Amino acid sequence: MTDMTKRIHFLSLLTGMLLLCLLTACGGEKETEPALDCPFTELQWSSTVDDMLSAEGKGYSTYDSLYGGLCYTYPKEYEGLSGTVKYMFNEENKLMSVAWNYSAEDADEIASLYETISTSITAENGESGYDAGGIGNYGGVWYRENGDIIITTMITSENKALQYAYLHPLVSRGSEE
């Protein structure tokens, strides 16, 4: 092989590597939406209202969201229990929160459900960074980069309920205060 042939092969190889680099990881990092790893929905933080309608159907109710848009509610089963899922959007129709709510007649049922969910989240994310323990009300918060997880309970003589929520990073605290 002559020196000229070696140079042509080298330049061809170098050009090919540069093109491959441009087409793959070296092309610059794109800003990606954080993952929503929620067990009671297939939606992601980047999901639109149309995506929600496609996944959940048209059997919803709405009210004003805490984030300036609409909150869509659907009946939703989770852990074999019939509850309600809420999808809260902001004024730009960006998904900001997903929550599953459950009510029961028995406080022990709420406590058992809380323990099941809390144990599962703790196994994946470590201990809660906050304990809302109190008489009749308790819960926990898991501070994560891809959005906080919050479980809250309310036990009164009239109401016994649990809410299991995922917050978009834009509305999460992200760390203990």
N, C-alpha and C positions, 0 to 999 in steps of 0.2 A: 504494500500500500504506500502510495506516495504521500509526502507531507501535505500536498494540496488536498488529496482525498481525505486524509485524517482531519484536516481543518473543516472540510465540508461536512463530514460526519459529526464532528464536535458541534459545529454551528447548528446543524439540523437537530441534534439531540438537545442542545441548549434552548433553541426556539420552541421545540415541542414541550420541554419542561416549563418554560415560561407561560405558554398557552394553557397548559394543564393547570398551572398555578393560578392563573387568572380566572379560569372557569370553576375552580373549586375554592378552597379555604383562603387562598391568598387574595381573592377578589375584594377583600374588605369585609368587615363585620356588619351584618344587618341587625338593626334593633329588632328583637323578637318580643312578642307578648309573653309574659310569664304563664306558666301552665296552671290550670285550674284542675287539681287532682281530687275532685269531689266525688264521693261514692254514690250520690243520689241523683246525679245528672251527667249527661254526656257532653254538655256544653262546655266551652272554653271561654276565657275572658275576652277573646276576640269575637265571640259569637254575637250575631245580630238578632234583632227581634224576629226577623224572618227565619233564622236558624232555630230559635226557640219555638216558633210556631210549627216548623217542620218536625221538630223532635217531640213536642208535647201536644200539639193539636190546637184546636180552636176553643176548647172547653175551659176557658179561663175567665177570671174576674180581674178588674184593675182598680187601683187607687193610686194616689200620688205617692211617689217614691221619696224616701228621705234624701235622695241625691238629685232632685230636681226634674226627674223624668217620671215614668210610670213604673209601678210594681205590678207584675202579672202573677196571679196565683192559680195553682192547679191542684186538684187532688193528687196525692202521690204516695205510693206505698214504699216504705223503707223498713228494713229489718222485720218484714212481715206485718207491719203496722200501717194502718191507713192514716195518713196525715196530710199536710199541705206543703207544697213547695212554692217559694216566692223568688221571683227573678226581679231584682231592682236595677233599673237603668237610670243613668243620669240624663241631663237635659240634651246631651249629644247622642242619646241612645246607645251609650257604652255600658256594658254590664258591670255593675259595681258590687253586687252582693247576690249570693244565692243562699237561701235558708230553707230548712225543712222544719216544720212545726208539728208537734203532736200533743194532744190533750188526752187525759185519762181520768177515770173516776177515783183511782186509787193512787195515793202518794208513793206506795212501795213500787208500783209499776213504773212510775217516772224515775225513781231512784235506781231501779234495776236497769232501765234503758240508759240512763246517764252513765252508769258504771260500765256498761257494754261499750258504748261509744267512746267514752273517755279512755278506757283501756286500749282500744284499737288505735286511737290517735296518739296516745302516749307511746305505744309500741313503735310507731312510725316516726314520731317527732320529738320524743323525749318528754320530760315532765312539763306541765303547764307552767307558764311564767306568771300566772295570776290565779288566785283562788278567791272566788266570790262567795265563799262559805258564809252562811248566815242562817238564821232561823227561818226555815221555809224556802229560802232561796240559796242556791249554790250554783257554781259553774266554774269554768276554766277558760283560759285563753292561751293559744299556742301562737307565738310570734314567729312568723316565717317570711322569708324574702319574697315568696310568690303569693303572699296574702295570708292574713291572720285567720285562724279558726277559733270560733267562739261557741261554747255550749253554755246555755243559761237555762235555769229552771225557776219555776214559780209554783210554790205550794201554798195555797190558802184553803180555807174551808169551802169556798165556791169553785176555785180553779186549781187545776193541777196540770202544768204544761211544761214542755221542753222545747227549746229552739236550738238547732244545730246549724251554724252559719259559717260561710266562707266569704271573706272580704277581699276585694281587689286590692293589690298593693297601693294604689293611689289613695285609698281610704283606710288603710291599715295603719296602726301605730308603728308596727314593725319592731318594737323592742319595749322592754319594761321601762316604766318611768320610775 
